[in-house]
Amino acid sequence: MNTQILNPSCPILSPGLRRAKVHSLRRQRAVMVGDASLSMNVNNKSNDAFDSQLVCLQQLALPINKGAFEIAVIHFADRAQLIHPFEQASSLVNHLAPLDPIQFQGNGTNLASALELTLQILKKAESSPADNGISYTRPISVLMSDGCQTVGPNPIPIAEELKQICDILAIAFGPDADEAMLRKIATDQLSIRCRSGAELRAYFALIGQTLTVTRTSGQPVSKALACNQ
């Protein structure tokens, strides 16, 4: 897969782009789903993953976004756990939990559990009444794993159900990640391999930039991110 982080020909992030006026009543939910299995301790991958999530949050927390992004964080190994319920990025950026495989104490990789929990929290959020005048754009789930499914059921059926209500961006991190499986899990053209921490941080930065622009311009985030694969 092409590991290019930014396609300069993509109009959504072209140089000199003027961002559309921010509409404070339009919000977006995103779920950051991170692999916390013990293999993430190798070569400081867990630190790279945390730094990457933080880079994205810092972009989404910028004053220009006026609190429009609501972020939830899930970590998974043998099982998935909701680490942060939905919270404005401008608040979460100050206390984002590190991705700590030792504390999480999971050796396996259960992608199905991570997807199922993502589905649950998005359905719950959708069922809650929005504040007067608030509308939400289609949510996105950012799934990052450095391995392959070792426990749990086949994640593909759950991914297909999840894709009915949100876009799934899947990141294969490092040389051992099951890129083929993650490609099947992801929304079409929204999977990528990041071979290093630097690539991972750059890609999460791009996610933050793209979400900021698409929320205000009305362009689907899936189309904009696919343009930069």
N, C-alpha and C positions, 0 to 999 in steps of 0.2 A: 504494500500500500504506500501511496505517496505520503511522506512524512513532512512535506512542506507546511510550515506553520502559517504563512500568510501569502495569499495570492494577490499581488498588487493590482491585477486587472479586475478584481472583484469590486463592483461599484459600491457595495455597502460600506467599505472601508477605504475608499480611494482617497489619495492625498487631497487636502483642501475641502473635504466634505463638510458641509454645514449641517450640523445636527438640527433636526426639527425642534420646534418649540415643545417643551416638555408639558404634557397634559397630566396634571397631578391626580386626576381621577382614574387613570388607567394604570393598573398594577400587573405584576407578573410574579408567579411563584416558581421557584426552582428548588430541586432536591439534589444535594451533593451526596453521592453514595460512594464511600471509599472502602477498599479492601483493607482489612486489619488483621489478616492471617499472619502467622509468624514469618513467612517468607518476606514480608515487607520490611523486616529488620535488616535484611541483607543490603549492603551498600547504601545504607541510610535512606532507603526508598520511602519509609514512613515520614521522615523529615521533609523529603522532597514533595510528598503528597500534601502535607500540611501547609508548607510554604506556597504551593500552587493554589490551594483553596483560598488561602488568605489573600493572594494577589487578586484573584477574581472578586472576592468580597470587597476589597478596597476599591475596586473600580465601581462596583454596584452601590457602594456606600457614598459615592461622591455627592456633594450638594446638588448637582444638576439633576440627579434622579429623584430628589425630594421624597425619599422613603418609599419609592414605588416598588422595590423588590423585597419579597418575602422569601426567606431561605430556610430550608430544613436540612439537617445533616444526619445521615445514616452511616454507621460503620458495620461491617459484616465480616465474619469468618465462618465458623460452623453454623452460626445463626446471625441474624441481623438485629441491630438495636438502634432505636431512635435516640440520637445523642442530643440534638437540638430540634424541638418542634419549630414550626414556622415562626419566624421572627424577622423584623426588618433588618436588612443588611447593615444599615448604619448603626444598629445596636449590636448585632451578632459579631461584627468585626472586632469588637473590643474584648470578646471572651470566647472565641472559637476554640473548641477543645482539640488538643493534639490527637493525631492518629497514632495510638499507642498499642501495638500488638501484644506486648507483654502484659499490660493491664487488661486487655480484652480477653486474653487467654483462649484463643482459638487457633487451631492448627489447620483446619480444613477451609475450603472455599465453597460457600453456598450462595451462588448467584441467584437461585430461585427465591431464597428467603429475602434477599435484598430487594428484589423486584416486587415481591408480594407485600413487603412492608411499605415500599414506595406507593404502590397501588392503594393500600389502606389509608395512608395519611392524605393522599390527594383526594380520594373519594370523600373522606371526612371533611376536608377543607372546602370542597365543592358544595357539600350539603349545608354548610354553615351560611347563614344570611350575610350578605355583604353590606357594608355601610352604605348609606343613602348616596346614590350617584357613582359609586365605585364599580368599575368593570375590570375584568381580568382577561389578559391575553392568554393564549394556550400555554400551559406550563411546560417546563423542560426538566428532565432528569439527567444528571451528569454522572455516569457510572464509570469508575476507574478500578481496574484489577490488574494484578501482576501475575496471575496464575490461571488455572482452569478449574472448572466445576469438579469438586471431589466428593461432596456430600450433598444430599438433598435431591429433589426431583428434577426432571428436565426443565430448565428455565425458559425454553422457547414459548410454550403455551402462555405462561404468565406474562412474558414480554409482549406477546401479541395482544393480550387483553389490556396491558398498560398503555400500549401505543394507540389505543382507541381514545384515550383522554389526554395524552401528553406526548411530546417528542422525547426520544431517548438518544442521548449522545454517549457512546461507549468508547472508552480509552483503554487500549492495551498498553500497559506500562512495563517496559523492560523486555528482555529477550524471551522470557518464558511464558508470557501472557498468551492465552488462547485467542488469538486474533480472529480466527474463523468463527468461533462461538460468539464473540462479542459483536462481530459484524452482523450475525443473524439476530442478535438481541436488539441492535440499534435500529432506529429509524433509517430508512434508505439514505445512503451517502453520509451518515453521521457517525461513522466509526473511524478511528485513527490509531496508529501506533506511535507512542512517544518512547524513544529508546533511552533517554537520559532525563535527569532532573531538570536540566536547562530547557529541553524541549517541552517537558510537562508544564513548567512554569509559564513558558511563552504561550502555550496553547490555552491554559486557563486564563491568562491575560486577554487573549483574543476572545474567549467566551464572554468575559465581562464587557469588553468593548462592544461586541456584537449585540449582546442583550440590551445594552444601553441605547444603541442606535435603533434597533428594530422595534423596541417598545414605543418609541416616539414617531417613527416613520410609518409604522403599520405594515412593514414588510415582514413576512413570516420568518422567524428565527431559523427554522430548519433550512430554508432556501439560502439564507445569508451564510450560515455555517457550512453548508454543503459546498458553496462557492469557494470556500477557503480550504478545502481538503486537498 
